[in-house]
Amino acid sequence: MSGSGKKIVEKAAKTIDWDGMSKLLISDSARREFFNLRRAYEEVKRTLDTKFSQEPQPIDWEYYRKGIGSRLVDMYKEAYEGVQIPKYVDKVTPEYKPKFDALLKEAKEAEQKSLQESERLEKEILKIQELKKKITTMTADEYFAEYPELKARFDEEMKNDNWGY
């Protein structure tokens, strides 16, 4: 891999906190998918590091001149040095970078909403757990004071002689 491409891969590898991300996962299916992603990433990285990062060995032209002859070796040397390998011009990244940034922003917004919802649910769980502890000693008036919408619904049912059926 060329110098700039290798630097990008190395920088990306340094910025990924795989352990930190794995701690955020809750479900088993999410963990499986995450580890599949990590394994695929490591395979691609290993391939890039090994296959494309090797520089070709310099050719010892003098060694071949001794065994084959200078005329044929000079012809091959000229052809070898005449080979021009085009530089890779990245046309894909500029096209997809804005889409990726938009998805990243959307993911962060979804994360914030998720954290807020999680916080709300934690509060609701605590409230229900406290109600569960107090329910055996609670009077109907105390319960209805806690949940006035239920009292209104029951009063309406009794007023209409509709006893929950």
Residue pairs with C-beta under 8 A, 6 or more apart in sequence:
1 9
1 48
1 49
1 52
1 53
2 87
2 88
5 52
5 88
6 48
6 53
9 45
9 48
9 49
13 45
16 41
18 38
21 34
22 31
22 34
22 35
25 31
25 34
59 77
59 80
61 73
61 77
64 73
64 76
65 73
131 146
135 143
143 150
144 150
144 151
144 154
157 163
157 164
